Amino acid sequence: MIEKLDAIIDRYHYLEEKLSDPSIIGDQKQFAKINKEYKDLSEIVRASEQYKMVIENISNARLMQKDPDPEMREIAVTEEAELVEEKAELEEKIKMLLVPKDPEDSKDVIIEIRSGTGGDEASIFAGDLYRMYTRYFETRGWKTEVIDANEGSVGGYNKVVLEIHGEEVYGKLKFESGAHRVQRVPETEAKGRVHTSAATVVVMPIFEEEEINIRKEDLKVDTFRSSGAGGQNVNKVETGVRFTHLPTGVVAESTEARSQHKNRDIALQKLYQRINDIAKEKTYNEQKETRRSLVGTGDRSDKIRTYNFPQNRLTDHRINLTLYNLDRVMNGDLDQIIDALVLAENAEKLKGEAR
């Protein structure tokens, strides 16, 4: 492990030097790329240096146990026991930090929240999820842009589509795709009975054009009128956009936004993701199945989480996590849930490597 850590530390110092190179500073794209890798290595470098120091201190403590003074020997034995425990903890932490990251984790995302089964209460709950996520984004300093919002008839939203920009956005939000179920007495319920409703969340990473090898001549583009709520609300302009990738037959379309330009961007992102998923399935099938076992397919029928308001209880069904602080969660305190999901995914990856 020490040799591997030394190689990482060497790489970290090499990147540090590159960041002060005038030719790199003058190239914004190259500087951003190197700076990202440098930041990504920072935590493991700190843990590595701490680990090496602990090993050195263990060695010193063992030397102290040869001291003729019995009191000094006793202190050294106690110190060694504490350091050995710290070493084991650091080894576990470093193992987790060495787990290869999903290359998509650093990407910005498009997130879509829709009301599901449950009528008006589902729309109200979709609005609650929107506020929950918005507060979480604020705590992380992420920037948000509302692409489309369709309000419910008694409050909340039938649909909200957002773009989120920041650091490691997809890495934190990828676990949110799926069906979110709520159990509570609806505001619309006169008799005080607990109802079950649902809302769905889809999280999609934003790809850069150069990341996906798609030739323009391989794309068929169609525009069409987006269907609205009917009557005067029907869109009379061709704002909907559909892309067909001719070599694979993959189709993606968007009617989410009110402008054709924005729908073009969203449809293209959907196409990138679907083609990227096909490529990943061929090359990393085992890794993808491991991830799916935890994260889910992203299909809207996947029930990933239950929000039980009468008991102030939240349950994440993928990792059997139950918390009794739902009030805090709904105020954007998602770190405990997301950290547990990241830990579970890394543990699965470690098991895969061990096999």
Summary of the structure (lengths in Angstrom):
residues: 355
radius of gyration: 25.3
end to end distance: 18.9
largest distance: 94.6
contacts: 1038
relative contact order: 0.10
helix: 52%
strand: 21%
